[in-house]
Amino acid sequence: GIPLHYSFDQEGGTSADYNFGNVNLFTKPMGLRATNDKNMSYQVAKAVSRQAKAVGFNWMHSPVLDINNDPENPEIYTRAYSDRTEDVIQYAAETCRGLKESKMLATGKHFPGRGCSSVDAHFSLPVIDVDKETMMKRELAPYRELIRQDLLPSIMIAHSIYPAYDSEHVATVSKKIITGLLREELGFRGVITTDSMTMGGIAVKYGVANACAMALEAGADLILMKAENQLVEETIDKIKEFLAEGRLTMEMLEEKVYRVLSAKYDYGMFEETTLESPEDVNKDKGIKRLSELVARRSVLI
């Protein structure tokens, strides 16, 4: 039948707690860069996709496109490929290429860039005080290039404030950043998703339900709501309230649904598929050898 939509973080786990048993693990992106072989990123993306798809995942919340230029960054650190823009572009492109060939939806994050910060957005609100010229050359360069290469079907917005573009709102709810910068200036036509809306960086400032509706209003297509409690109902009610007030329209929501369905269609998610056995994939000798090879080559002495 048609597989459901599940998301998966290549560099840090899944969008929920699952026991993957003896799944073959791979080094984080900084370890991939340490191998000094871009092909490792490509091969790992293919292997991770096979393992993920075997248990029903088809949407990856990776790769991280942040330039890790703050050595005290508590959130990005080894999740970034490098502190050098060109390295991030090259290795992330190979990751995205491997995912695309595997029919696994990639998600570049955290737009427009979370590397220049010593604050963890899971707990508080980072302010990325970088001028536009620097951001365009550094933080935004991977997005520009991967959009140009048609390797990013979706992009995740960061829970951070960027005074150079919007000094008032967090990027997640900023129309200037989501619609103005990403859609209009960079020409992105794919799916825009939020990060988890229960993270401290966004929830405390706006309230979860209100922030979800504001993100849709600003131009986001998907809301990453990881709560399984009353927040879900509150969010739906708040979205209905925005519709009644005219801040959202059915036409806007239909456009968002169309983008999501188009991405899924392009990646074959409405086709009849036969999933590989998770046990067979996890025992694949090629994947096991690759896991061991990458682990060894990622060690710097």
C-alpha positions in Angstrom: 0.0 0.0 0.0 0.9 3.7 0.2 3.5 4.3 2.9 2.7 6.8 5.6 4.8 10.0 6.2 7.3 9.6 8.9 10.2 11.9 9.5 13.7 11.0 10.6 16.8 12.9 11.6 19.9 11.4 10.1 22.2 13.2 12.4 20.3 12.9 15.7 17.5 10.4 15.9 13.8 10.2 15.0 10.8 12.5 15.6 9.7 10.1 18.3 11.3 7.4 20.4 11.7 4.2 18.5 13.8 1.1 19.2 15.7 0.2 16.0 17.4 -2.8 17.5 20.7 -3.6 15.7 20.5 -0.8 13.1 23.8 0.1 11.7 24.9 3.5 12.9 27.0 6.2 11.1 29.1 9.1 12.2 27.6 12.6 12.5 28.2 15.1 9.6 31.4 16.5 11.1 32.7 12.9 11.1 31.8 12.6 7.4 33.7 15.7 6.6 36.7 14.3 8.6 36.9 11.4 6.2 38.0 13.9 3.6 35.9 12.0 1.0 32.7 13.5 -0.3 31.6 10.1 -1.6 31.3 9.0 2.0 28.4 11.4 2.4 26.7 10.0 -0.7 27.2 6.4 0.3 26.1 7.0 3.9 22.9 8.8 2.7 22.1 5.8 0.5 22.7 3.3 3.4 20.7 5.4 5.9 17.8 5.7 3.5 17.6 2.0 2.9 17.5 1.3 6.7 15.0 4.1 7.3 12.7 3.1 4.4 12.7 -0.5 5.6 10.8 0.6 8.8 8.6 3.1 7.0 10.4 6.4 7.1 10.3 8.5 3.9 11.1 12.0 5.0 14.5 13.0 6.4 15.0 16.0 8.6 18.6 16.3 7.4 21.0 17.6 6.3 22.2 20.3 8.6 23.4 23.2 6.5 24.6 25.3 9.4 28.1 26.7 9.2 29.4 25.9 12.7 31.5 29.0 13.2 30.9 29.3 16.9 33.0 26.7 18.8 30.8 27.1 21.8 27.6 26.2 19.9 25.8 23.7 22.2 23.2 22.6 19.7 24.8 22.4 16.2 28.5 21.3 16.9 29.0 17.8 15.3 25.7 18.0 13.5 27.3 20.5 11.1 29.7 19.2 8.4 32.2 22.0 9.0 32.9 25.6 10.0 33.8 26.3 6.3 31.0 27.2 3.9 32.4 25.4 0.9 32.9 22.2 2.8 29.3 22.3 4.0 28.0 22.9 0.5 30.1 20.0 -1.0 29.3 17.4 1.6 25.7 18.3 2.1 25.2 18.2 -1.7 26.4 14.6 -1.8 24.2 13.7 1.1 21.2 15.2 -0.7 22.1 13.5 -3.9 22.2 10.1 -2.1 18.8 10.8 -0.5 17.2 12.0 -3.7 18.4 8.9 -5.6 16.9 6.8 -2.8 13.5 8.6 -3.0 14.0 9.9 0.5 12.9 13.5 1.0 15.7 15.7 2.4 15.2 18.7 4.6 17.9 21.4 4.8 18.1 23.1 8.2 18.1 25.4 10.1 17.3 28.3 7.8 18.7 30.9 7.5 21.5 29.5 9.7 22.1 28.4 13.3 25.9 28.0 13.4 26.8 31.5 14.8 25.4 31.1 18.3 26.2 29.8 21.7 22.6 29.4 22.7 20.5 26.2 22.4 17.1 26.9 20.8 15.6 23.9 22.6 15.7 25.9 25.8 16.0 29.6 25.0 15.9 32.0 22.1 19.1 32.6 20.1 19.7 35.9 18.4 21.9 35.6 15.3 23.3 39.2 15.0 25.0 38.9 11.6 24.8 41.4 8.8 23.0 40.6 5.5 26.2 40.7 3.5 27.9 38.1 5.7 24.9 35.9 5.9 24.5 35.9 2.1 28.1 34.8 1.7 28.2 32.4 4.6 25.0 31.1 6.2 22.8 31.4 3.1 25.3 30.1 0.5 24.5 26.3 1.1 20.8 27.0 0.6 21.4 29.1 -2.6 23.6 26.4 -4.1 21.4 23.4 -3.2 18.3 25.1 -4.3 20.1 25.8 -7.6 21.0 22.1 -8.0 17.4 21.1 -7.2 18.5 19.0 -4.2 16.3 20.5 -1.5 12.7 19.3 -1.6 12.1 20.9 1.8 13.7 23.3 4.2 13.3 23.7 8.0 13.1 27.2 9.6 15.2 28.0 12.7 13.8 29.1 16.0 16.1 32.2 16.1 15.9 35.9 15.6 17.9 37.5 12.8 17.9 41.3 13.3 19.3 41.9 9.8 16.1 40.6 8.4 13.5 40.8 11.1 14.4 42.3 14.5 10.9 41.6 16.0 9.9 38.0 15.1 11.5 34.6 15.4 12.3 33.3 11.9 9.7 30.6 12.3 6.9 33.1 12.4 8.5 35.8 10.2 6.9 36.6 6.9 10.0 38.7 6.0 12.2 35.6 6.3 10.0 32.8 5.2 8.1 34.5 2.4 10.4 37.5 1.7 13.8 35.9 1.9 13.3 32.2 1.2 10.4 32.2 -1.2 10.9 35.5 -3.1 14.6 36.3 -2.8 16.1 32.8 -3.0 13.3 31.4 -5.2 12.6 28.3 -3.1 9.5 26.5 -4.4 9.6 23.4 -2.2 8.0 22.5 1.2 8.8 24.8 4.2 8.5 23.1 7.6 9.1 24.4 11.1 11.3 22.9 13.7 9.5 21.4 16.8 7.0 23.9 18.0 7.4 22.8 21.6 11.0 23.9 21.8 11.7 26.7 24.3 13.0 29.1 21.7 9.5 29.5 20.2 7.0 28.2 22.8 7.9 30.7 25.5 7.7 33.8 23.3 4.4 33.1 21.5 2.7 30.1 23.1 2.7 26.8 21.1 -0.7 27.0 19.5 -0.4 30.7 18.6 3.1 30.1 17.1 1.8 27.3 14.9 -0.9 29.4 13.4 1.6 32.3 13.0 4.1 30.1 11.2 1.4 29.1 8.7 0.5 32.7 8.3 4.1 33.6 7.6 4.4 31.1 4.9 5.3 27.7 6.4 3.7 24.6 4.9 4.2 22.0 7.6 4.1 22.4 11.4 6.3 20.0 13.4 4.0 19.4 16.3 5.5 16.6 18.5 3.1 17.0 21.4 0.4 14.3 21.9 -1.8 16.2 24.4 -4.2 19.1 24.6 -1.8 21.3 22.6 -2.9 19.5 19.4 -6.6 20.5 19.9 -5.5 24.0 21.0 -3.5 24.4 17.8 -6.3 23.3 15.5 -8.7 25.8 17.3 -6.1 28.6 16.9 -5.7 27.9 13.2 -9.5 28.0 12.8 -9.5 31.3 14.7 -6.9 32.7 12.2 -9.1 31.5 9.3 -12.1 33.3 10.9 -10.1 36.5 11.2 -8.8 36.3 7.7 -5.2 36.0 8.7 -5.3 32.6 6.9 -7.5 31.7 4.0 -8.5 28.3 2.6 -6.6 29.2 -0.6 -3.4 29.6 1.5 -4.0 26.3 3.2 -4.7 24.5 -0.2 -1.5 25.9 -1.6 0.4 24.4 1.3 -1.3 21.0 1.0 -0.5 21.1 -2.8 3.2 21.7 -2.1 3.4 18.8 0.4 1.5 16.4 -1.9 3.6 17.4 -4.9 6.8 16.6 -3.0 5.4 13.2 -2.0 4.3 12.5 -5.6 7.7 13.5 -7.0 9.3 11.0 -4.6 7.0 8.2 -5.5 5.1 8.1 -2.2 1.8 7.4 -3.9 3.1 4.4 -5.8 2.6 0.8 -4.7 5.8 -0.2 -2.9 7.2 -3.3 -1.3 9.4 -2.5 1.6 12.6 -4.4 2.2 12.8 -6.5 5.4 14.4 -4.4 8.2 16.3 -7.5 9.4 17.7 -8.2 5.9 18.8 -4.5 5.4 20.4 -4.3 8.9 22.3 -7.5 8.1 23.5 -6.3 4.7 27.3 -6.8 4.6 27.8 -3.8 2.4 26.1 -1.5 4.9 28.0 -3.0 7.8 31.4 -2.6 6.0 30.5 1.0 5.2 29.6 1.8 8.8 32.9 0.4 9.9 34.9 2.1 7.2 33.4 5.6 7.8 33.9 5.2 11.6 37.6 4.5 11.1 38.1 7.2 8.5 36.3 9.8 10.6 38.9 9.6 13.4 41.5 12.4 13.2 44.8 12.0 15.0 
